[in-house]
Amino acid sequence: MARVILFHKPYGVLSQFTDKGADGSARPTLSAYIDVPGVYPAGRLDKDSEGLLVLTDDGKLQARIAHPKHKMAKTYCVQVEGRPNAFALDRLRRGVTLKDGQTKPAEVAEIDPPEPLWPRDPPVRFRKSVPDAWLRITIREGRNRQVRRMTAHVGLPCLRLIRVQVGSWALNNLTPGAWRFATDGGP
């Protein structure tokens, strides 16, 4: 039976167990939070993103979660700068053309800020003169920084990105830095 860990990756943590920065200094990694031998991330979250990271010791399951050909849904709550209009939301829903090609259609809805919403360190920049909004975006591919690039493409720069679901696994009430073994079969 495969072991599956659901981890709430904090902001600023790399989605890997070791690191040696370009200047020789080590950056925060998964090893500061998870001491379970033989598990590896199934996909990535960049260091500026937070939320659900799935780890497993099953290579086939890892590929099924991470590889775009399997079209596993990944859902994010995204704080954007600006107020989305119907045109911008429709463009995201149809897919946008980025430098690396056309994205697949996304499921997109404007939402209230997620609950619970924990503070981020460093805090998200706040400007009185520029409104912000929250979107719930589900994609079924996984290009590098894809959600950030998609929202920027439609004039809504990403301020905060939180992955809340991968397939049927959800972040639920895991707090930043906490993890648990998945008790269900998953996707």
N, C-alpha and C positions, 0 to 999 in steps of 0.2 A: 504494500500500500504506500502510495506516494505521501511524503510529508509536504504540507503546504502551510506557509506562514503568511499571515496578513500583517503588514507593518505600516504604521503611520509615519512616513518619512517626513522629518522636519525640514523646514526651509534651510538651505545652506549645506545639507548633507549630500555627499555623492552616493549614487546608486551602485556602489561597489564596496568590496571589503578592504582594499588597500589603496593607497595613493602616495605618490611622491610628487608634489607640485613642481612646476618648472623652476622655482627658486630653491628647491630642496626641502621646503617645509611641507608637512603633512596637513591635508585638509580633513575635515570630519567625514567619516565613512560609516558604513553599516556595522563595522566591527565594534564601534562604540555602543551599539544597541543590541546586537544579536550575536549570541555565542552558541550557535547551533551548527555543528560541523556538517558539511556536505550539501548545504542549501545555497542556491544562487538566484539572483533576481531574474524574473521572467519579464523582460522588458526593462525600460529605464524611465526615470523621472529626472529631469535636469536639476542641478543643485538649486536653482531659483524656484522650483516647484515643490509643492507639498502634497501630502495625502497618501493614498493607498498604493503600496508597492507589494506585489506578490512574489514570494520566493518559494522555490521548490527544489527537491532533490531528484525530480523526474525529468529527464531531458526531453522526452516526447511531450509532456505537459508544458514544459517551458517553451518549446517551439510553438505549440498550439496557442499559447497565450500571446506570445510576442510577435510571431510572424504574420505580416499583413494578409497573406493568402487565406488565413483562417477567418478573417473578418470579425475577430472578437471585439465586442463593443467595449469602449472605454469612455467613461462619463466624467466630466469635469465641471466644477463650479468656477467661473472665471469672472473676476472683477475687472472691468474695463473702464478706461477713461473716456468720458463722453456718454451721451444718451443714444442708444441704438434706435434707428428708425426702421420702418418696415422694409425698405429697400436693402439696408445692410443685413438684416436678419434673413431676408430671402436669398441674398447672394451666398451667405454661409450655408443655408439649407440646400442650395443647388450645387455648391462646390465653387471654389475660386481657383484662379490660375496663379500659382506661385512660381518661383524661379525653377523649381524642380518638377513642374507640371501641374496639371489639374488635380485638385483634391476630389475625393468622393463626396457625395452629398452628406451633410451632417444633420443631426437632429438638434435644433436650437430653440430655446425659449428664454425669455427674460424672466428672472425670478427675484424673490426677496433674498437678502443676504442669508447664507446657510446658517442653520442652528445645529449645534453650537458653533460659534466662530471664535476661535482662540486668537489671542494676540500674536502678531508675528514680530520677530526680532531679526533685522531692523523693521520698524513699522513701514507700511505702505505709505508712499508720499501722498500728502493731502494738499489740494489747492482749492481754496474757497471759490475761485472763479471758474473752476472746471468741474462739472458734475461727474459722477461715476455711476455705474450700474453693474448688476450681476447677471450673468448668463449661465444657463446649464447647456453644455455642449456634449453630444455623444458622437464619437467618430469610430470608424472601423478600419483604420489604417494607423500607422505610427511613424510618420516621418519626424525627423529631428525638429524639435520645437514647433511642431505643426500647429497646434491650437493658437499659440502666441502669434505665429506668422499669419494665420487666417484672420484673426481679429484685427491685427494691424493693417492687413490688406484692405479691410472695409472701413478703415478710419477709426478703429476702436482699440488703441494700444492696451495691452494686458498689464494690469497692475499686480494682480495676484492670481495664481492658478493652483487649484486644489483638485486632485483626482479623487473622486468619491466612489467609483465603482469600476471593476474589471470583470466582465462577464456577469456572473451572478454573485460574485463576492463584493461586499460593500464595506466602506470605511466604518459606518455606523458610529459607535461611541468610542472608538480607539482615540486616545489622546496622543499628541505629538511625541514620538519616541517610543510609544508602546507597541507591542505586537502580541499576536496570539496564533495558535494553530487553528487552521480552518477545520470545522467539524463537519462540513458538508462536502459533497463530491465536487462541487464547483461547476465549471462550464462543461 
